[in-house]
Amino acid sequence: MQFEVERIVRTSLKEDIGLGDITTSVTIAPETTARAELVAKEDFILAGLEVAAEVFRMLDADVSFEPLRGDGSPVKKGEVIAWLKGRAAILLQGERVALNLLQRMSGIATVTAAYVAEVAGTKAVIVDTRKTVPGLRALDKYAVRMGGGRNHRIGLFDGVLIKENHIAAAGGIGVAVERARQQLPHTLKIEVETPSLAAVEEALAARADIIMLDNMSCAEMRQAVELIAGRALVEASGGVNLDTVKEIAATGVDIISVGALTHSVKAADISMLFE
């Protein structure tokens, strides 16, 4: 994770500062020091504070970054979440990158927490998807965990999920699962996407470990859960939002994957203010 944080921060700073911060260089004396605070402008779940700190550390190791809250904690509008002290030029150069990452991560944690709250009392767990901003996946998925959710596979390299196009290209669910089973180690589970009850039966016959119910109605999901009867883990996917997630959880599924946790999240409102 630290390697990914450093890579993302380094790339983001290079993108923003480029050959130099023109405005700061022509208005602020190099020796000027300042103290600043990060302030919540609304209620949210905090995530990414250490990432924000890394932005300023990478620019100048002498910058003091004092967090007042921890990742995963609820923050109220008006709360100060961290203090910074150092050269004013450095604080100004790091401000936008630090806030961009912190605000996005906190937004993800906040919406994840809302989904988790909706399914409380059921066995369903909320998980993310690969619908993340390219290059920011490690941060997006960390933020989901800070909101109380769990991570699906990180990428194509760490899990087997046989989707409709794999099935079409392979020639059917049974063929695809059998080919996968012949080549995979016993430590990897096989998940199959199914759009219908007939496809669920095929996945069961192929002995899939996880069956994804894709864009099914809640009535179909209940039937699928009864049909599977504990022989595989059941994941619900597609058409999931805060208005539908509670009803989906009530069908008895084990996992609910939600692309909206990361693909269209609203950033939390945070400001950096000089004293």
N, C-alpha and C positions, 0 to 999 in steps of 0.2 A: 504493500500500500504506500509506503513512504517513497519508494522509487516512482510510483505513478504520480504522487502529489508533486514531487520535485519536477518531473517532466511537464506536467500540466502548468504549473506555476511559471517555469522557465519559458515555455512557449507563449503563455499569455502575456508575460511582461515584455517579451521581445515584440510581440504583435502590437502592444499598446504604446510602448515607449519608443521603439524604433531607434532612430539616431539620437534621440534626446527629447526631453520635455521642454519645448520652446517656451511656453508660458511661464513655467516656474523659473527657468534659467534667467529670464529677463525681468522678473518681478521680485524674486526672493534672494536675499544675500545668502551665500553658501553656508555661512556659519550660524544662521538662524536656527534655533531649536524651538520645538513646540510640543504641547501636550494635547492629545485628542481623545475623544471618546466615541465608541460605537454605540449607537442608540437605536432601540427598537421603535419603529413608527407605527406598529400594529402588534397584535398578539400572534405568536407563532411558536413552533417547536424548533429549537436551535440545532443546527448541524453545520459543521465546517469551520468551527472557530480555529482549530489548529491549522487548517489550510490557509485561512486568512493570515495567521501569524507567520506562516512560512513565506508568504509574499514579502513581508517586510524584512524578515531575516535574510532572504535571498538578496535583497537590495542593500542591506546594511546590517551586519550581525550585531551592531551596537544598539539597534532599536529595541526599546523595552515594550513588551506586549504582555499586559496583565489581564487574563480572562477573569471575569466575575461570575460566569455561569458555565455549565458544562454541556457538551453535546447531548441531545436527547431530552433536555429539560425544557419545560414550557416557559416562555418569556412573555411578559405583559408590555403593552404599549407604554413607552416612556422610560423603560428600564435601560440602564447602561449595562452592556454586556461585556465590554472590555475597555481598558485604558491603554493608550499608546504614548510613548515619549521618545523623541529622537530628533534628528535633523528635519526641519520642516520640508525641505525639498524631497526627502525620501518618503515621508508620510504622504505627500501629494502625489508622488509618482506611483506609489503602491495602492492608493485609495480605490481607484476604479476596478482594478483586477481583484483586489481583496473583496470588495463589495459584490462584484458580479458572481464570484464563486460562492461566497457566504449566503447571499440572497437566494440563489438557485437551490443550493443544498437545503437551506432552511425551508424553502417552499416545498420541496419534495418531502422532507420529514413531516411537515405540517399536514399535507394532503394524505400521506400514508397513515398518519395517526387517526385521521378522520375515518378512513376505511376500516382500520383495525377496531375502532370504537363501534362501528356499525355491526361488526360480526361477533362482538363480545357475547359469550354465552353459548356459542356454537363451536364445533370442532374445526371449522374452516380457518386456514391461515392465509393471510394476504401476501402475495409474492409479486415481484416486479417482472419485467420482460427485457428483451434486447432493444426495445424502442427508446434508446438513449441518445443524447447528443454525441456524435462521433468525437472520440478523443476524451470524453468526460465520463465514460462508463464507470470507472472505479469510484469516482466521487458520487455519481448518481446512485449507485448501489449501496454505498456506505450510508448515504442520507436516508435511503429506504429503511435500513436497519435502525437508524436513530429514531425513526418514526414508529418503530415497533413491528415493521414488516420483515419479511425474509427475502432472500435472493433466489431467483431461478438460476439457470445456468449463466455463467459469466459471458460466454461466447460460444461459438460453434465447436470449440476445442474441448469442452469439459462436460458435455452431456449429449445424449442421443435423443432427439425429438424428431420422429418421422412424421412429416407434415404432408398435406394433400399433394404437393408437387413431387415429393419423394415417392409417394404411393403411386402416383400416375406414371412417373418415369420408371419405377421398378416393376410395375405390372400388378400391383395389389398389396394389401396390408400383409397378408400371409407371407408373400415372397420377400417383401422388404424386411419384416421382422426376422425371418429365417436367415437371410443374408447377414443381417446385423449380428445375430446371435452366434453365427459361425466364426465371426472375426473379432468379437469383443471379449475382453477379459470378464470374468464373473463379477468383478467389482462394479461394473457399470450397468445401470438400469436402462431399460428401453421404454421410452414413452411414445405413444401413438396418438395423433390427432384424429378425432372421429366427428363427422358432421351429422350422423344419424344413428339410430338404434341398431340398424343393420350393420353399420361399421363398428359399433361397439361389440357386437357379437363376433365379428371377424377378429377384432383385436383380442378379445378373450380367448378365442380358439387358437390364436397365435401365441398366447401366454405373455402378452405385454405386461410390464411391471406397473406402468402408469398409463391411464387412459384419459386423454384430454377431450372434454365435451365442448366442441367448438360451435359457438353461436346457437346453442339449443335453447328452447323455451324452458321455463322452470318446470313445467309439467313433464317435458321430455327428460330433463335432468333427474327428476325424481324416479322416473321409470328406469333410467340408466343406472342410477345408484342401486336400485333394487336388483336389477339384472346382474350387475357386477358383484354385488353381495360380498364385498371384502376381498375378492380375489385379486384386486389391483387397487392402487391408489387412484383417486378420481380428482381430476383438475377441471375446473370450469374456466372458460376463456371466451372472450368476445361479448360485446354489449354490456360490459360491466361498468357501472357508474355508482355514485353515492345513493341514487334513488333505487337502484336494483340490487345492490350487493347483499343487503340483509335477506331478501327473499331467496337469492341464489344460495346463500349460506344455509338457509333452512332446508334446502333440498337434501342435505347430507353429504355434500362434496367435501373432500379433504383440503383442497387447495383452490384458491381463486387468484388467477393471474390478472393483473391490471396494468395495461399499457399507459393509462393516464397518469400513473404515479410519476412518470418521467418524460413522456413525449410532449406534453402540453401544459406543464406545471406553471403556476403563477408564482413568481419570485416574491419572497418576503420583503417587506419594506424596512430597510435599515439605512441609517445615515452615519457618516463620520463627520464629527464637528470639532473644530479647534476650539480650545478654551479662549 
